[in-house]
Amino acid sequence: MLYRVIDATEIPQLVQAFMDSYEVVAPVQSDQGYVFSPIESPDDVVLNYVTTISSPKKYILPSEEDLLRFNAQTNEVTDYEEHITPRVLFGVHACDINALNRLDLVFKDCERPDPYYVARRRSTLVVGVSCVPGPNCFCRVWGSDEARFGYDLFLSKIGDSYLVSISSVEAANILEASCHPRLATDDERFAFRQAARHRQESFNHDIPKIQDVALLMDAFHDDPFWEELGSKCLSCTACSAVCPSCFCFDLVDELDPDGVGGSRRRVWDSCTSPQFAQVTGGYNFRATPCDRVRHRMYHKLNGFLATHDRMLCVGCGRCVMACKADINPIKVLKFFEEKGADRDE
């Protein structure tokens, strides 16, 4: 890994250099908070945000996309061809980078890669930025508060400068052409360590850091806690809509108005939707909110880990803010903490 330092005043130059060749998507201010959106000027970019309402996932895995076209009369099928826009996701926090890495395991780094996802991922550069956690952030619990890979540049704020971690030649060339990167001094390396220590101390220490969460999910699978938690679920699917690592989808065939042609579309789905596990004949494998909430948490905190050796949840805290019924992984962590206290007594 290559490390350089640039002045904070050079960030607009870097953004503009990316804009000359790419569509740049970055966090911007909106009426409701901060959102990832294509920008028209480097001045639109906000890097000192706590979190965005939703993640940049939709630029790699859109909420709706055509997969193929079909002719209902001739039964001819053609792959849908979409122009892939070269894009830079600028100002992405470590938790969201780790979420993209998890999506890669499902759609790219697997036995049968998804060509639509792979095409977008390969046409996208990722520029990360360090953050100071908010009260709902718990990425440190899963170790996703640092991004060790999955980005092209990563900017860590150190006073009036940024320590830049460089991991791709393409991004390095743009950095070199637009800024004046230099080797870090001893004082700047010390400032980086101080910033990292400050970030760790800024986490909400009321959120318990529980060990062996996956085993606890098995041990307390039938606990009445899940009925209590699930009974509050509104089945609104807001949790999965804002989650950076949810990847469930449905396939829908839609006819054109003429009834001749049509398209097969992939659309986001959610395991908390009442119809998600319903099959032909009307049987529903997870008919109650309790079943669905427990399944969602189990997959996030156990099931994905068993297959891919890492938690699916990255602790971004968006579901904490989005859920009107106060259902989220923090509640699960506090439940396990209470169970530990019960045993101690």
N, C-alpha and C positions, 0 to 999 in steps of 0.2 A: 504494500500500500504506500502511496506517495502522499506526503503532507506538505502543504504550503500555506502561507498567510497572505490575506489581502485586506485592505482597509474597508471598513463598512461603507464608506462613500463610493466604493467601486461597484457595489451591488447593482445599481441601475444600469451601469455599463454592461455588466454580465447578462442581466435580463434582456437588454436590448440586443446583444449579440445573439442570444438564443432566438429572439423574435425575428431576426433577419432570415433565419432558415427554418424555423419551426413555429407551430402554434404553441403558445405558452399558456399553460393552465396553472393558476396560482391562487393562494388564499386572498380573498378580497372582502371588504366590509359590505354587509347587506343589512336590510332592515331588521332581520332576526338574529344576526350575529356574523359569523364568518363562513364563507363558502368557497369551494374551489370552482373557479370559473375562468374561461379564456379572457385574457387581458388585452387591452388596447394600448396601454402605456406602462412603462416600468413603475410609474408613480402609483399605479393601482395596487401593487403588491404590498401585502401586510405580512411581515415575518414574525412579529412579536405577539402572535395570537396564542391563546391557550388551547383551543380545539376548534374544529369546524363542525357545522351541523351534520354534515355527511362526509364520507371519505372520498378520495379521488378514484375509488374502485370503478365507478361507472365509466371512466374513460378507457378502461381496459376490458371490463365486462359490463356492457351497457344493460340498462334495465329492460330494454326491448331491442331485438335485432332480427333481421331476416336471415335465415340460413339457406333456404333454397326456394326456387320457383317451380310450380308444377302446372301442367295443363290437364284439367279434369276430363277433357274429351279424348285426348290422345295418350294420356298417362305418361307424357314426357316430363322428365325432371331435370332441371339445370341448377347447378350451384349458383348461389347468389354472389355476385361480385361487387364488393364495396371498395371505394377508394379509401385507403387508409391514410389518414393525415399524420405526417411526422409531427411528433408532439413532445413537449417537455413538461413534466409535472414538477413545478418549482415550489420549494418551501414545504416539503412533505416531512412530517414528524416521523421519528423512528418507529412508533407503533404502527403507523400506516404502511411504512416500508416493509415491516415484518409481516403485515397482513397480505401485502402483494406477494411476498415470498411464499406464504401459505397457499395462496391461490395458484401460484406457479406449480406447486406439488400436485394440484388437482387437474389443471388444464394444460400444463406445459411439460413439466418434468415427470412424465408418466408413460405408461405403456402405449397409450393411444392419445397423443397430444391433440388438443382442440385447435384446428387451423385458424379459426376466427380469433380466438384469444391470442394465439402465438403471433399472428400477424400484427396485432395491436401492440403487444408487449415488445416485440422486436423493433417497432417503429417509435418507441417511447423512451426518452431519457428521463431519469429521476434525479432531481436535486433535492437532497434532504436538508433539514435545518434543525438545530438543537432547540429544545423547549424548556420551559419551566412548568412543571405539572400543576394542574388545577386540583380542586378538592375531590373530583370524581375520578381522577386518573389512578389506575392501579397496575400500570404496565410493568412496574418493578416486580410484582408478584410472580409474573410469568417470565421475567428476564427479557422482555421485549422493549425495555426502555432504551436499549442501544441497538443500532443497526450495524451489523458486522458485514453485510453484503446486501446486494439488491439495489444499489444506487450507483450513479455515475459520479456525482459530487455530493459531499456532505459538508454543510457549513456549520461550524460550532462557534457561537458568539463568545469572544473574549475581549471585553471592554469595547474599544472603538474599532476592533478588527474581527476577522473571522479566520479560524483555523480550518483549512479546506482539506478534506480527505478525498483523494482522487483515485477512481478505480476504472476509468475507461479512457482510451486514447481520444475518442471523439470529443468528449467533454473537456479533457485536458487541453486540447488544441484551442477550443473556444475560450477557455479560461485564460490561456497564455496570450491569445490575440486581443482580448478585451480588457484585461486587468494587468496588474504588475505583481504577480505572485512572487513571494520571497521565502527564504528559509526562516523557520521560527527561531526566535531568540530564546535565551533561557528564561527571560521574564515572561514571554508569551507562552511558553510551555508551562510555567508555573501558574499563569492566569488560567490556562485550560484546566489544570488540575483543580484549581479553586472553583471554577465554574461547574465542573463535574460534581464536586463535593456539595456545592450549593443546591444543585438540582436534586441530588439524593436526599438532602435534608428538607426539601420543599414538599416531598410527598406527604399526603394525608396519613399520619401514623395511626389514625383510628381505624384504617382499613387493615385487617389482620393479614399477615403474611403466613399463610398456612402451608405446611409441608404435606406431601403425599395426598394432594387433592384428588387425584385420579382414584386412588385406593379408597378414599373416603366416600367418593361418589358410589362406589360399589357397596361399601359397608352400610351406607344409610339410604340405599335405593328404595326401600319400602317404608321409610320413616314418615309419620304423619305430617312432617314439615312440608312435604311436596303438595299434599292436599291443601294445606293452609296457604301456601304460596300460589299454587295454580288456581285456586278458587277466585283469586282476585283478577286473573288475566281477562282482558277484554277482547282477546283475539284480534287486535287491530293490526298486528304485524309491524308496528313501528320499530321494534327492536331490530328486526332483520333488515328493515329498509335503511337504517343508518349504520348497520354493522359493516366494518371494512373487510371482514373475512367470510361472511355468509355467501354461499355459492349455489344454493338450491335454485332450480329453475324448472319451468314447465314448458312443454312444446304445444303450440297452438296452430292449427291449420285455418287460414282465413281465405275465403273466396273473394275474388274481385267482384265489383258490382255487376259485371256481365255474366258471372257464373261459369266462365270458361277457365280462366287462369286463377292462380292463387299463390299464396306464400306460406311457408312453414316458419313460424317465429319462435324464438326463444325469449321467454319473459321471466323475470325474477319471481321466485315463489318463496314461501316461508313455512317452516315446520310448525309454526304456531297458528297457521290457518286451519280452521275446522275441516276443510276438505282435503288437506294435504295428504293424509294417509287413508283416504277413502278409495275403495276399489270397486270394480264392476260388481253389481249386485247390491251395492249400498253398504257393505261392511266397512267399518272404520277401525283401523288398527290402533288409533289413538283418538278416541271419541271425546275424551274429556279434556278441559283445559289443564288439569293436573297432569295427565299423561303427556300432553304436548310441551308444557313448560319443563317437566322433568327430562323429556327427551332432548329438548334444545340444550339444556344445561349439561346433560350427560355427553352429548356430542362435542360441545365446546371444551369440556374439562376432562374428558376421558376417552371417548371413542376415536377422535381424530389423533390423539396422542398415541393410541395403541397402533395405529397404522403408519403415522408419519413422524413419530418421536418428538412431537411438540404440541403444545396446547393450540387449539384453534382460536380461542379468545386471546386478544393481544392487550386487553386492559385499557382501551382508549377512553372508556367511560361514556361513550355516546348513548348507549342503551340506558344508562342511569338517568340521563336527562330526557330521553325520548319516551320512556315508559310512564304513563300516567298512573299506573297501579303500583309503582315502586317495586318492580320485579327486575332483578339484575344479579350478576355474579357476586357483587359485594354482599348481598343478602345471604348467598350460599356460603361465602367465606365466614361471615359472622355466625352463621348457624353451626359450622364446623368448630369455630372457636368456642361457642357455648357448649357444644358436646364435649370438647376437651376439658372445659371447666367442670362440667358435670362429673366426669370421670375422676378429676383431681379431688373433688369433694368426697 
